[in-house]
Amino acid sequence: MKSMPGIIGGSGISRFDGLEQPAWRRVETPWGDPSGELLLGQLDGAPVAFLPRPLAPARTSGIRRSE
C-alpha cells in the first residue's frame, strides 16, 4: 500500500461523509497494527485513509469490506 494522508476521528468525528469508493481494510504498518480497520477511499480524487475513534459507530455504516 502506498502512503497517503490519514485522518483520525475523535469526539464528534466518527463518520466520513463524502468519501468516494469507500472500503474497510485491515492494514499492517512498520509501527504495529492500527487499533482497527481503516476506511479507505478518495476525497476529490486523492486517496485518503480514515481511522474512526471510537470504532464501533462508524464500522456499522454498511460500507463493504475490502481484502
C-alpha positions as CSV (number, residue, x, y, z in Angstrom):
1,M,0.0,0.0,0.0
2,K,1.3,3.5,-0.9
3,S,1.4,6.2,1.7
4,M,-1.5,8.6,1.8
5,P,-2.9,11.3,4.1
6,G,-4.8,9.9,7.1
7,I,-7.4,11.3,9.3
8,I,-8.0,10.1,12.8
9,G,-11.5,10.6,14.1
10,G,-12.3,11.6,17.7
11,S,-15.1,13.1,19.7
12,G,-17.8,14.1,17.2
13,I,-16.0,12.6,14.2
14,S,-17.0,9.0,13.9
15,R,-18.0,9.1,10.2
16,F,-16.5,10.4,7.0
17,D,-19.3,11.5,4.7
18,G,-18.3,12.4,1.1
19,L,-15.7,9.7,0.8
20,E,-15.8,8.2,-2.7
21,Q,-15.3,4.4,-3.3
22,P,-15.2,3.7,0.5
23,A,-13.9,0.3,1.6
24,W,-12.8,-1.0,5.0
25,R,-9.4,-2.6,5.1
26,R,-7.2,-4.1,7.8
27,V,-3.6,-2.9,7.3
28,E,-0.2,-3.7,8.8
29,T,2.4,-0.9,9.4
30,P,6.1,-0.9,10.3
31,W,4.9,0.6,13.6
32,G,2.4,-2.0,14.5
33,D,-1.2,-2.7,13.8
34,P,-3.7,0.2,14.0
35,S,-6.5,0.0,16.6
36,G,-9.0,-1.2,14.0
37,E,-9.7,-1.3,10.3
38,L,-9.1,1.8,8.2
39,L,-11.8,3.3,5.9
40,L,-10.0,3.9,2.6
41,G,-11.3,5.9,-0.3
42,Q,-10.9,9.1,-2.3
43,L,-11.6,12.7,-1.5
44,D,-11.7,14.9,-4.5
45,G,-9.8,12.3,-6.4
46,A,-7.0,12.0,-3.8
47,P,-6.6,8.7,-1.8
48,V,-7.2,9.1,2.0
49,A,-7.4,6.8,5.0
50,F,-9.8,7.3,7.9
51,L,-9.4,5.7,11.3
52,P,-12.7,6.3,13.3
53,R,-12.5,6.8,17.1
54,P,-14.4,5.2,18.6
55,L,-14.5,2.4,16.1
56,A,-18.0,0.8,16.6
57,P,-20.4,3.5,15.3
58,A,-18.6,4.1,12.0
59,R,-17.9,0.4,11.3
60,T,-21.7,-0.4,11.2
61,S,-22.3,2.0,8.3
62,G,-22.8,-0.8,5.8
63,I,-19.7,0.0,3.7
64,R,-18.2,-3.0,2.1
65,R,-15.0,-4.6,3.4
66,S,-12.1,-4.9,1.0
67,E,-9.3,-7.5,1.2
